[in-house]
């Protein structure tokens, strides 16, 4: 089954609790991350999370779930960003780069 088919019906939710804990479902890949920015590929497009002291608490790509802790300052869907084979795929060889 192609990745697009596998993720097509996956729900996408974004829950921000007190700007300190972010839960995202419908995550298909992580493009990049550091303490100030996380770039996610979701079933609804590229999502950029900006803030300070960002830490990926839990990531389950097969389930499409991500939990981030830290000070979230901005959530932005970036239509200009193109998926590029994701960090996890590049690290573990799960797809084309």
Secondary structure, DSSP 8 states (H G I E B T S, - for coil): --HHHHHTT---EEEEETTTEEEEESEEEEEEE-SSEEEEEETTEEEEEEEEEEEEEEEETTTTEEEEEEEEEEEEE-TT----S-HHHHHHT-S--
